[in-house]
Amino acid sequence: MQIRAPSGAAAVLLLLAVAVLLAVSGSLPHSASLSGTERAKVEWCLDNVSMIQDVHWAVACAKLAEETQGDDSPDCTLPDETARPLNAARGKEEQQCFDEASAAVR
């Protein structure tokens, strides 16, 4: 799956920010206060989100390929109007993984 970025510069800045976060926290973002067990639950949750969202992305690729006779690979580049809601749903579900883990710690 490819997440479309508005520009190459934005993608570079995003990757740099993620690298800094990982370097500072030593692992997943938002997980500094989580135990090893809770971190494992977050990673499991994120893996599930990734698998489910990858299926949604692949379905969108297949549908687009039927309509345009284009790239039918499961990690095709989707038009912004198709990719945007998929990326938003993925982000929301990933945040839910962290929110649920944080709620369990409290």
PyMOL CGO cylinders between C-alpha atoms (Angstrom):
from pymol import cmd
from pymol.cgo import CYLINDER

trace = [
    CYLINDER, 0.00, 0.00, 0.00, 1.24, 3.46, -0.83, 0.3, 1, 1, 1, 1, 1, 1,
    CYLINDER, 1.24, 3.46, -0.83, 0.11, 6.49, 1.14, 0.3, 1, 1, 1, 1, 1, 1,
    CYLINDER, 0.11, 6.49, 1.14, 0.09, 9.48, -1.16, 0.3, 1, 1, 1, 1, 1, 1,
    CYLINDER, 0.09, 9.48, -1.16, 1.84, 12.62, 0.02, 0.3, 1, 1, 1, 1, 1, 1,
    CYLINDER, 1.84, 12.62, 0.02, 1.18, 16.13, -1.30, 0.3, 1, 1, 1, 1, 1, 1,
    CYLINDER, 1.18, 16.13, -1.30, 4.84, 16.52, -2.24, 0.3, 1, 1, 1, 1, 1, 1,
    CYLINDER, 4.84, 16.52, -2.24, 8.21, 14.88, -1.93, 0.3, 1, 1, 1, 1, 1, 1,
    CYLINDER, 8.21, 14.88, -1.93, 9.31, 17.50, 0.60, 0.3, 1, 1, 1, 1, 1, 1,
    CYLINDER, 9.31, 17.50, 0.60, 6.33, 16.73, 2.83, 0.3, 1, 1, 1, 1, 1, 1,
    CYLINDER, 6.33, 16.73, 2.83, 7.16, 13.03, 2.71, 0.3, 1, 1, 1, 1, 1, 1,
    CYLINDER, 7.16, 13.03, 2.71, 10.77, 13.69, 3.68, 0.3, 1, 1, 1, 1, 1, 1,
    CYLINDER, 10.77, 13.69, 3.68, 9.67, 15.87, 6.60, 0.3, 1, 1, 1, 1, 1, 1,
    CYLINDER, 9.67, 15.87, 6.60, 7.21, 13.23, 7.75, 0.3, 1, 1, 1, 1, 1, 1,
    CYLINDER, 7.21, 13.23, 7.75, 9.83, 10.47, 7.62, 0.3, 1, 1, 1, 1, 1, 1,
    CYLINDER, 9.83, 10.47, 7.62, 12.28, 12.66, 9.50, 0.3, 1, 1, 1, 1, 1, 1,
    CYLINDER, 12.28, 12.66, 9.50, 9.70, 13.38, 12.20, 0.3, 1, 1, 1, 1, 1, 1,
    CYLINDER, 9.70, 13.38, 12.20, 8.93, 9.66, 12.59, 0.3, 1, 1, 1, 1, 1, 1,
    CYLINDER, 8.93, 9.66, 12.59, 12.64, 8.84, 12.79, 0.3, 1, 1, 1, 1, 1, 1,
    CYLINDER, 12.64, 8.84, 12.79, 13.14, 11.43, 15.53, 0.3, 1, 1, 1, 1, 1, 1,
    CYLINDER, 13.14, 11.43, 15.53, 10.13, 10.11, 17.46, 0.3, 1, 1, 1, 1, 1, 1,
    CYLINDER, 10.13, 10.11, 17.46, 11.40, 6.56, 17.26, 0.3, 1, 1, 1, 1, 1, 1,
    CYLINDER, 11.40, 6.56, 17.26, 14.89, 7.60, 18.28, 0.3, 1, 1, 1, 1, 1, 1,
    CYLINDER, 14.89, 7.60, 18.28, 13.62, 9.56, 21.28, 0.3, 1, 1, 1, 1, 1, 1,
    CYLINDER, 13.62, 9.56, 21.28, 11.09, 7.02, 22.49, 0.3, 1, 1, 1, 1, 1, 1,
    CYLINDER, 11.09, 7.02, 22.49, 13.08, 3.92, 21.60, 0.3, 1, 1, 1, 1, 1, 1,
    CYLINDER, 13.08, 3.92, 21.60, 10.02, 2.22, 20.14, 0.3, 1, 1, 1, 1, 1, 1,
    CYLINDER, 10.02, 2.22, 20.14, 6.48, 2.99, 19.09, 0.3, 1, 1, 1, 1, 1, 1,
    CYLINDER, 6.48, 2.99, 19.09, 5.26, 6.58, 19.33, 0.3, 1, 1, 1, 1, 1, 1,
    CYLINDER, 5.26, 6.58, 19.33, 2.84, 7.15, 22.25, 0.3, 1, 1, 1, 1, 1, 1,
    CYLINDER, 2.84, 7.15, 22.25, 4.19, 4.11, 24.10, 0.3, 1, 1, 1, 1, 1, 1,
    CYLINDER, 4.19, 4.11, 24.10, 6.64, 5.62, 26.60, 0.3, 1, 1, 1, 1, 1, 1,
    CYLINDER, 6.64, 5.62, 26.60, 4.33, 4.91, 29.54, 0.3, 1, 1, 1, 1, 1, 1,
    CYLINDER, 4.33, 4.91, 29.54, 3.24, 1.43, 28.42, 0.3, 1, 1, 1, 1, 1, 1,
    CYLINDER, 3.24, 1.43, 28.42, 4.48, -1.82, 29.90, 0.3, 1, 1, 1, 1, 1, 1,
    CYLINDER, 4.48, -1.82, 29.90, 5.99, -4.51, 27.72, 0.3, 1, 1, 1, 1, 1, 1,
    CYLINDER, 5.99, -4.51, 27.72, 2.67, -6.36, 27.65, 0.3, 1, 1, 1, 1, 1, 1,
    CYLINDER, 2.67, -6.36, 27.65, 0.75, -3.22, 26.68, 0.3, 1, 1, 1, 1, 1, 1,
    CYLINDER, 0.75, -3.22, 26.68, 3.29, -2.42, 23.96, 0.3, 1, 1, 1, 1, 1, 1,
    CYLINDER, 3.29, -2.42, 23.96, 2.84, -5.93, 22.57, 0.3, 1, 1, 1, 1, 1, 1,
    CYLINDER, 2.84, -5.93, 22.57, -0.94, -5.39, 22.53, 0.3, 1, 1, 1, 1, 1, 1,
    CYLINDER, -0.94, -5.39, 22.53, -0.47, -2.09, 20.66, 0.3, 1, 1, 1, 1, 1, 1,
    CYLINDER, -0.47, -2.09, 20.66, 1.83, -3.75, 18.13, 0.3, 1, 1, 1, 1, 1, 1,
    CYLINDER, 1.83, -3.75, 18.13, -0.68, -6.60, 17.68, 0.3, 1, 1, 1, 1, 1, 1,
    CYLINDER, -0.68, -6.60, 17.68, -3.49, -4.06, 17.20, 0.3, 1, 1, 1, 1, 1, 1,
    CYLINDER, -3.49, -4.06, 17.20, -1.43, -2.05, 14.68, 0.3, 1, 1, 1, 1, 1, 1,
    CYLINDER, -1.43, -2.05, 14.68, -0.59, -5.22, 12.76, 0.3, 1, 1, 1, 1, 1, 1,
    CYLINDER, -0.59, -5.22, 12.76, -4.30, -6.06, 12.54, 0.3, 1, 1, 1, 1, 1, 1,
    CYLINDER, -4.30, -6.06, 12.54, -5.14, -2.53, 11.39, 0.3, 1, 1, 1, 1, 1, 1,
    CYLINDER, -5.14, -2.53, 11.39, -2.44, -2.81, 8.75, 0.3, 1, 1, 1, 1, 1, 1,
    CYLINDER, -2.44, -2.81, 8.75, -3.73, -6.14, 7.43, 0.3, 1, 1, 1, 1, 1, 1,
    CYLINDER, -3.73, -6.14, 7.43, -7.34, -4.96, 7.30, 0.3, 1, 1, 1, 1, 1, 1,
    CYLINDER, -7.34, -4.96, 7.30, -6.48, -1.64, 5.68, 0.3, 1, 1, 1, 1, 1, 1,
    CYLINDER, -6.48, -1.64, 5.68, -4.19, -3.36, 3.16, 0.3, 1, 1, 1, 1, 1, 1,
    CYLINDER, -4.19, -3.36, 3.16, -7.18, -5.48, 2.08, 0.3, 1, 1, 1, 1, 1, 1,
    CYLINDER, -7.18, -5.48, 2.08, -9.31, -2.33, 1.67, 0.3, 1, 1, 1, 1, 1, 1,
    CYLINDER, -9.31, -2.33, 1.67, -6.51, -0.74, -0.38, 0.3, 1, 1, 1, 1, 1, 1,
    CYLINDER, -6.51, -0.74, -0.38, -6.15, -3.85, -2.57, 0.3, 1, 1, 1, 1, 1, 1,
    CYLINDER, -6.15, -3.85, -2.57, -9.90, -3.91, -3.22, 0.3, 1, 1, 1, 1, 1, 1,
    CYLINDER, -9.90, -3.91, -3.22, -9.79, -0.25, -4.24, 0.3, 1, 1, 1, 1, 1, 1,
    CYLINDER, -9.79, -0.25, -4.24, -6.85, -1.03, -6.56, 0.3, 1, 1, 1, 1, 1, 1,
    CYLINDER, -6.85, -1.03, -6.56, -8.74, -3.92, -8.16, 0.3, 1, 1, 1, 1, 1, 1,
    CYLINDER, -8.74, -3.92, -8.16, -11.86, -1.79, -8.63, 0.3, 1, 1, 1, 1, 1, 1,
    CYLINDER, -11.86, -1.79, -8.63, -9.83, 1.02, -10.18, 0.3, 1, 1, 1, 1, 1, 1,
    CYLINDER, -9.83, 1.02, -10.18, -8.06, -1.44, -12.49, 0.3, 1, 1, 1, 1, 1, 1,
    CYLINDER, -8.06, -1.44, -12.49, -11.43, -2.79, -13.70, 0.3, 1, 1, 1, 1, 1, 1,
    CYLINDER, -11.43, -2.79, -13.70, -12.61, 0.72, -14.49, 0.3, 1, 1, 1, 1, 1, 1,
    CYLINDER, -12.61, 0.72, -14.49, -9.41, 1.96, -16.15, 0.3, 1, 1, 1, 1, 1, 1,
    CYLINDER, -9.41, 1.96, -16.15, -7.57, -1.21, -17.22, 0.3, 1, 1, 1, 1, 1, 1,
    CYLINDER, -7.57, -1.21, -17.22, -4.70, 0.11, -15.09, 0.3, 1, 1, 1, 1, 1, 1,
    CYLINDER, -4.70, 0.11, -15.09, -2.42, -1.28, -12.39, 0.3, 1, 1, 1, 1, 1, 1,
    CYLINDER, -2.42, -1.28, -12.39, -4.21, -4.05, -10.49, 0.3, 1, 1, 1, 1, 1, 1,
    CYLINDER, -4.21, -4.05, -10.49, -1.42, -4.73, -7.99, 0.3, 1, 1, 1, 1, 1, 1,
    CYLINDER, -1.42, -4.73, -7.99, -2.55, -4.67, -4.34, 0.3, 1, 1, 1, 1, 1, 1,
    CYLINDER, -2.55, -4.67, -4.34, -0.22, -1.75, -3.59, 0.3, 1, 1, 1, 1, 1, 1,
    CYLINDER, -0.22, -1.75, -3.59, -1.11, 0.46, -6.54, 0.3, 1, 1, 1, 1, 1, 1,
    CYLINDER, -1.11, 0.46, -6.54, -1.05, 4.22, -6.30, 0.3, 1, 1, 1, 1, 1, 1,
    CYLINDER, -1.05, 4.22, -6.30, -4.63, 5.37, -5.85, 0.3, 1, 1, 1, 1, 1, 1,
    CYLINDER, -4.63, 5.37, -5.85, -5.98, 8.77, -6.84, 0.3, 1, 1, 1, 1, 1, 1,
    CYLINDER, -5.98, 8.77, -6.84, -6.15, 11.25, -3.96, 0.3, 1, 1, 1, 1, 1, 1,
    CYLINDER, -6.15, 11.25, -3.96, -9.96, 11.14, -3.78, 0.3, 1, 1, 1, 1, 1, 1,
    CYLINDER, -9.96, 11.14, -3.78, -9.80, 7.37, -3.26, 0.3, 1, 1, 1, 1, 1, 1,
    CYLINDER, -9.80, 7.37, -3.26, -6.71, 7.25, -1.05, 0.3, 1, 1, 1, 1, 1, 1,
    CYLINDER, -6.71, 7.25, -1.05, -7.71, 10.06, 1.32, 0.3, 1, 1, 1, 1, 1, 1,
    CYLINDER, -7.71, 10.06, 1.32, -10.61, 8.25, 3.08, 0.3, 1, 1, 1, 1, 1, 1,
    CYLINDER, -10.61, 8.25, 3.08, -8.62, 5.02, 3.28, 0.3, 1, 1, 1, 1, 1, 1,
    CYLINDER, -8.62, 5.02, 3.28, -5.67, 6.83, 4.85, 0.3, 1, 1, 1, 1, 1, 1,
    CYLINDER, -5.67, 6.83, 4.85, -7.98, 8.68, 7.26, 0.3, 1, 1, 1, 1, 1, 1,
    CYLINDER, -7.98, 8.68, 7.26, -9.63, 5.43, 8.36, 0.3, 1, 1, 1, 1, 1, 1,
    CYLINDER, -9.63, 5.43, 8.36, -6.23, 3.82, 8.88, 0.3, 1, 1, 1, 1, 1, 1,
    CYLINDER, -6.23, 3.82, 8.88, -5.01, 6.76, 10.96, 0.3, 1, 1, 1, 1, 1, 1,
    CYLINDER, -5.01, 6.76, 10.96, -8.17, 6.72, 13.07, 0.3, 1, 1, 1, 1, 1, 1,
    CYLINDER, -8.17, 6.72, 13.07, -7.87, 2.98, 13.73, 0.3, 1, 1, 1, 1, 1, 1,
    CYLINDER, -7.87, 2.98, 13.73, -4.16, 3.26, 14.57, 0.3, 1, 1, 1, 1, 1, 1,
    CYLINDER, -4.16, 3.26, 14.57, -4.93, 6.06, 17.03, 0.3, 1, 1, 1, 1, 1, 1,
    CYLINDER, -4.93, 6.06, 17.03, -7.64, 3.87, 18.56, 0.3, 1, 1, 1, 1, 1, 1,
    CYLINDER, -7.64, 3.87, 18.56, -4.97, 1.22, 19.27, 0.3, 1, 1, 1, 1, 1, 1,
    CYLINDER, -4.97, 1.22, 19.27, -2.97, 3.76, 21.29, 0.3, 1, 1, 1, 1, 1, 1,
    CYLINDER, -2.97, 3.76, 21.29, -6.08, 5.18, 22.99, 0.3, 1, 1, 1, 1, 1, 1,
    CYLINDER, -6.08, 5.18, 22.99, -7.23, 1.74, 24.13, 0.3, 1, 1, 1, 1, 1, 1,
    CYLINDER, -7.23, 1.74, 24.13, -3.76, 0.91, 25.47, 0.3, 1, 1, 1, 1, 1, 1,
    CYLINDER, -3.76, 0.91, 25.47, -3.56, 4.23, 27.32, 0.3, 1, 1, 1, 1, 1, 1,
    CYLINDER, -3.56, 4.23, 27.32, -7.01, 3.68, 28.83, 0.3, 1, 1, 1, 1, 1, 1,
    CYLINDER, -7.01, 3.68, 28.83, -5.94, 0.24, 30.08, 0.3, 1, 1, 1, 1, 1, 1,
    CYLINDER, -5.94, 0.24, 30.08, -2.93, 1.78, 31.87, 0.3, 1, 1, 1, 1, 1, 1,
    CYLINDER, -2.93, 1.78, 31.87, -5.02, 4.30, 33.78, 0.3, 1, 1, 1, 1, 1, 1,
]
cmd.load_cgo(trace, "trace")
